[in-house]
Amino acid sequence: METFDLGRLTDFDFEAVCKDLFELEFGVRLEIFTPGPDGGVDLRHLKGEDPALVVQCKHFHRSGRAKLLNHIQKVEARKLRKLKPGRYVLATSVELSRASKDKLHEALKPFVQSPSDIYGKDEIDALLRKHEQVVKRHLRLWLTSASVLNSLLSKSIVTRSQDLADRVDETLRTYADNGSRDAALHLLEDRHVCVVAGAPGVGKTTLSHVLCAHYLSHGYELVEISEDVEEANALWNAGVPQLFYYDDFLGQTAIDEKLGKNEDGRLISLMQRVTRTPNKRFLLTTREYILAQAKQRYERLDRHRFDIQTCVLDVADYTYSARASILYNHVSASGLPSRTKSVFASPSVYKRIVLHANFNPRIIAATLAEAELLGIATNRVAAEMVANLEDPSRVWNHIVNHQISASDVLLLKALLSFIAGISMDGLQHVWIASGGSLRDLRNSLKVLDGTMLRTVQRGEVIFAEFHNPSVRDYMRDFISSDSVEMKDFVDRIHLFEQVESLYSMLSSRKAEQVLQALKTCVPDLARAADGAFRAETVVTSQAHYYADDKTHRARVYMELGIAVGSEHIHDIGWRSISDDAVISEAWSEDAVQGALACLGKSKKKEIIEFLPTAIEQAVDWIMESDLSSWQHLTDALEFVSKLADLGDTDDALETICGYMDDYAERALESWGERGVDSYYSLAEMQDIFHYYEEGEGDRYQFDEDVYNSARAHIEAADSSKDSSTERNIPRTTHRAHLEKSELDDIARMMATLATRSK
C-alpha cells in the first residue's frame, strides 16, 4: 500500500495539501489563511457569519505524538472554546493510536463530533490514495511517495499530454469531417482500440486530435505516449476513464527506428488489456507502409488482427465537400491578409484545388504556412498551391533552394543526422563541431521554427525536431540525390547517433538512392565513422535509445560496412564485439542477433574462429535475463532458435523448453481450478494453448483432465466477449461525387471568404 513521507512537507505545504483533500472530501470550499497566529483556524468554511467548519492542521511530524497531545490539551482546546465552530476537524502528520485519538477527542468535545474527525498520518495517506489528483498537484508528494520513479515518469507524461491538449485546441480550428470520425469512434467504442493509418499528409494526426477532444469532453484523462507502452502502464488508473494516444507508434520513416526489445509483445498486451477494460481507450497512428513492414518483421504483430481495429484514411474517399471544407478552414484560420483569402472564393481557383487528383491536406497547410512566412504575393498563393499538388516535393524544394540561407540548410542537415529530435545542448555541440557559430544557429532556428522544424519541451529538456515526416523525407532525398551533398553530410558526422541515422536511411523507401550516394564517398564515411564510434552519446527524443549499447554500435557498423563495401567500417564493429564484456552487457536482442548474423556472413578466419565463443556468450546472456513470464520465455526460445543457424544451441533450447513446460503446467493447473480468477491472463493462456496445439510443444505430457478443464475455462472466457467484436469495420465507401447540390453548397461556403475580406 502506497504511503507518503509527509515529514518532507513544510507547514504551509501540509496546510495546502489538507485544503485540497478536505475540499474534495467534504464538497465545500475552504478558506486558507497565511501562516501566523491563527486563533485556532487554518482552514474555514463559513455559514452566514459563523464558522460552520474549521479544519486545524498540525504538522507535528518532528515533535511527535506526546507534544501534539500536550499542545492540543493546553492550547488549542482553550482557543476552541472561544471560537465555538459548528464542527471542528483536526489533521496531523503524526501517527495516532486509538488511545491517542480518544484523548484528543475528549479534549476537543463537543466541537470534534467523533474520533473519526481526527485525521492522523494513516488517514491522510488514505485520502491521498483516494484523491490522486491532489498528489499530482503537489510536487513534494510526487517526490516522496513510495513509487518515486513511477511518479517522476508520470509527471513527464502528464506535462506532454497537457501540451497535446493545447495542440488539439488548435487542430479544431481547421478540422473538416470527412466521414472517418464516425468510423474511428465506432472502433474506439466497440473495440476500445483504433489504429488510424494512411499515407503521409492525409490527416491522421488531425483526426486523432479530434478524437482526443471528443474523449476529453466526455471526462476522459488524456495520456500521450511518446517512448513506449510502459508509459501507459505507469499512468494506468483503474478507476479513471483514460485515453492513451500513441502517434506514429511504429516510427516515422522506417520500422528500424522504433521497436525495442519485447516492445511488440508489450504493445499487443496493452491493446488486449485495453480491449478488456470498459473505461479505457487506445488510439494509435501510423503510415500504412510502415505497418506492413512491421507485420513482416514481427511475428506477434503479424498474428494480431489489426484489420478489425484499423481506420484507414484515403484522400480518394474524401467527398468534394470534405475537401472544400479542409481548404476553406485552413485559409480562413491562416494569418494571410483578407485580400489573399478572397482569392480562394473564386470557383476558378478553388475547383482546381478541390478537384485535384493529388489533393492532400498537408500540402494545403504547408503552402499557406509558406505563403504566410515568406510573404508570397497575393496573386501567387493559389497558383503555388496547385503547383505543389502537381509535385509535392515543391513544398520543400522551393524553400530549400530559393528561400532559406545556407546556414538554414545546414541546420536541416544536422537534424537529418539524428533519427529523432536532438536536445538543444546536443545540437549546439554538433553545430560547433562542424565549424558553425551559435549566432547562425540561433538565426536559423528563428527562421525555421514553426515551418520545417519545431522546438518542443519535454520535461526539463528542449528538443529540436522536424515539423513533420515529409520534411525528413525531403531532406533525405535532397542529400542522396547529389554526391556533393552526401559528401558534405558525411563530413559533418561526429557522433555515433549520426552514423546510426545514416544507416537507418538504408531501410527507407529511397534506400537504393541513399546507398549509391554513400558508395561515392566511402573513404570519407570511414574517416567519420572512426571517431564517431568512440564518441559520447547526446540526448535525443528517440523512443528506444541504444546508443550506449556497444553491441548495438558494433551491429550498426558491421551492417553498414557490409552495405557500402567498407572493410574498415565493418572491422570497427567486429573488433569491438570481440571484447568479452560487450555481448554480456547488451541491451537489445535485435542487436545481439544482428551482430552475430554479421559475424556468420564473414569469411575471415579470425571471425570464423570467434563465432562459437560469441554464440556461447549470447546464449549465456539470454539465459541470465528475466525468464519469469511466458512472453519472456517465448522471446528467449525465438532468440536461441535463430542462433541455431549459426552454431550449436541444443542444450539451451532444451533448457528453455523445460522452463516453458513447467510454466505451462502451473498455468494450466491455475486456470483449471480458478478460471478467469487465475493469476495468469487470458491472452497469456491463449498463447500457451497456441504453442502446444500447433505442435511446437508436447501437450500430452500434461494431465489430460487439467488440460481440458483449463481449455474449457478459456473458451468460456473468450466466448463471453461482445460478439460484435467479430464484425469488421469497412473503410469509408463514400467516394467523391460532384453533384449540382454539392457544388452549390461549396460555392456558398467559399464565397464567404470574399465577403469577410470586404
QUIKA-V709522 format. One record per pair of residues at least 24 apart in sequence whose C-alpha atoms are under 8 Angstrom apart, sorted by sequence separation. I is the first residue (numbers start at 0). J is the second residue. If there is no record, write none. Layout:
i j
I J
I J
This chain:
i j
18 42
86 110
87 111
95 119
663 687
85 110
86 111
87 112
94 119
95 120
362 387
550 575
573 598
84 110
86 112
93 119
94 120
95 121
180 206
184 210
323 349
362 388
549 575
550 576
591 617
632 658
633 659
14 41
83 110
89 116
90 117
91 118
92 119
93 120
94 121
179 206
326 353
549 576
632 659
14 42
79 107
88 116
89 117
90 118
91 119
92 120
214 242
366 394
614 642
685 713
64 93
87 116
88 117
89 118
90 119
91 120
359 388
362 391
365 394
373 402
475 504
622 651
684 713
63 93
64 94
76 106
88 118
180 210
323 353
358 388
410 440
498 528
618 648
629 659
53 84
60 91
64 95
68 99
72 103
76 107
79 110
92 123
174 205
211 242
322 353
357 388
485 516
486 517
550 581
582 613
614 645
52 84
53 85
55 87
57 89
59 91
60 92
71 103
174 206
267 299
335 367
352 384
357 389
362 394
480 512
485 517
549 581
550 582
577 609
614 646
681 713
51 84
52 85
53 86
54 87
55 88
56 89
57 90
58 91
59 92
60 93
90 123
211 244
267 300
348 381
352 385
355 388
406 439
410 443
476 509
479 512
480 513
490 523
495 528
498 531
583 616
618 651
629 662
50 84
51 85
52 86
53 87
54 88
55 89
56 90
57 91
58 92
59 93
68 102
72 106
228 262
251 285
263 297
319 353
326 360
329 363
333 367
351 385
406 440
410 444
479 513
482 516
486 520
489 523
490 524
493 527
550 584
551 585
582 616
583 617
671 705
49 84
50 85
51 86
52 87
53 88
54 89
55 90
56 91
57 92
58 93
68 103
71 106
72 107
170 205
174 209
227 262
248 283
250 285
251 286
254 289
264 299
319 354
325 360
329 364
333 368
335 370
342 377
481 516
482 517
485 520
489 524
492 527
493 528
550 585
551 586
582 617
611 646
671 706
674 709
681 716
39 75
52 88
54 90
229 265
243 279
245 281
247 283
248 284
249 285
253 289
263 299
267 303
322 358
335 371
342 378
352 388
407 443
480 516
491 527
492 528
494 530
495 531
548 584
549 585
550 586
551 587
554 590
577 613
583 619
671 707
672 708
681 717
171 208
228 265
241 278
242 279
243 280
244 281
245 282
246 283
247 284
248 285
252 289
263 300
326 363
330 367
334 371
406 443
407 444
423 460
426 463
476 513
479 516
482 519
486 523
490 527
493 530
494 531
495 532
548 585
554 591
557 594
583 620
664 701
668 705
671 708
672 709
675 712
170 208
171 209
228 266
240 278
241 279
242 280
243 281
244 282
245 283
246 284
247 285
254 292
329 367
333 371
339 377
343 381
422 460
423 461
475 513
479 517
482 520
489 527
493 531
494 532
495 533
548 586
582 620
667 705
668 706
670 708
671 709
674 712
675 713
17 56
39 78
170 209
239 278
240 279
241 280
242 281
243 282
244 283
245 284
246 285
247 286
250 289
254 293
338 377
339 378
342 381
407 446
422 461
423 462
492 531
495 534
529 568
532 571
551 590
554 593
558 597
667 706
670 709
671 710
674 713
38 78
39 79
242 282
249 289
407 447
422 462
423 463
494 534
496 536
525 565
528 568
550 590
551 591
554 594
557 597
656 696
669 709
167 208
228 269
237 278
249 290
339 380
421 462
422 463
493 534
494 535
495 536
545 586
550 591
553 594
668 709
671 712
675 716
14 56
166 208
167 209
204 246
420 462
421 463
494 536
521 563
525 567
529 571
545 587
667 709
670 712
13 56
39 82
420 463
421 464
525 568
551 594
554 597
670 713
38 82
167 211
168 212
249 293
314 358
420 464
521 565
550 594
13 58
167 212
314 359
419 464
420 465
518 563
517 563
518 564
592 638
599 645
10 57
595 642
10 58
164 212
514 562
414 463
514 563
592 641
596 645
414 464
496 546
588 638
592 642
414 465
495 546
502 555
630 683
6 60
629 683
5 60
6 61
415 471
499 555
164 221
495 552
502 559
433 491
629 687
415 474
163 223
415 475
160 221
432 493
160 222
412 474
160 223
411 474
159 223
429 493
157 222
156 222
157 223
156 223
156 224
17 90
156 230
207 282
395 470
412 488
416 492
153 230
207 284
396 473
462 539
152 230
192 270
395 473
418 496
462 540
417 496
418 497
153 233
204 284
416 496
417 497
152 233
153 234
192 273
203 284
369 450
392 473
416 497
418 499
191 273
192 274
203 285
368 450
416 498
417 499
418 500
191 274
417 500
149 233
190 274
416 500
365 450
415 500
416 501
418 503
6 92
191 277
5 92
195 282
199 286
191 279
192 280
193 281
194 282
195 283
196 284
197 285
198 286
191 280
192 281
193 282
194 283
195 284
196 285
197 286
198 287
191 281
192 282
193 283
194 284
195 285
196 286
197 287
198 288
194 285
196 287
188 280
187 280
187 281
187 282
20 126
20 127
23 130
203 312
20 130
202 312
194 305
201 312
201 313
425 537
20 133
196 309
201 314
425 538
19 133
194 308
195 309
196 310
197 311
198 312
425 539
5 120
193 308
194 309
195 310
196 311
197 312
198 313
422 537
192 308
193 309
194 310
195 311
196 312
197 313
421 537
422 538
16 133
193 310
195 312
421 538
422 539
190 308
421 539
422 540
420 539
421 540
419 539
420 540
3 124
16 137
419 540
420 541
2 124
186 308
419 541
1 124
186 309
418 541
186 310
1 128
183 310
182 310
8 139
179 310
7 139
8 140
179 312
5 140
4 140
7 143
3 140
5 143
4 143
178 317
3 143
4 144
177 317
3 144
177 318
2 144
3 145
1 144
2 145
1 145
177 321
1 146
176 321
177 322
175 321
175 324
175 325
174 325
173 325
175 328
174 328
173 328
172 328
173 329
201 359
202 360
173 332
200 359
201 360
202 361
172 332
200 360
201 361
200 361
200 362
256 418
252 468
251 468
252 472
256 503
255 503
253 503
253 504
255 506
253 506
253 507
252 507
199 468
200 469
199 469
259 543
257 542
258 543
257 543
159 457
158 457
159 458
158 458
155 457
155 458
226 541
227 542
226 542
227 543
225 542
226 543
260 586
260 587
259 587
260 588
260 589
259 589
264 630
261 634
346 746
344 746
345 749
344 749
345 750
343 749
344 750
344 751
344 752
343 752
344 753
343 753
271 682
341 752
342 753
340 752
341 753
340 753
341 754
268 682
341 755
316 731
318 733
337 752
338 753
341 756
316 732
317 733
318 734
319 735
340 756
316 733
317 734
318 735
319 736
307 725
310 728
316 734
317 735
318 736
319 737
337 755
338 756
307 726
311 730
315 734
316 735
337 756
307 727
308 728
310 730
315 735
337 757
306 727
307 728
320 741
324 745
327 748
331 752
319 741
320 742
323 745
327 749
320 744
320 745
323 749
189 723
190 724
189 724
186 728
182 728
182 730
182 731
179 731
178 731
178 733
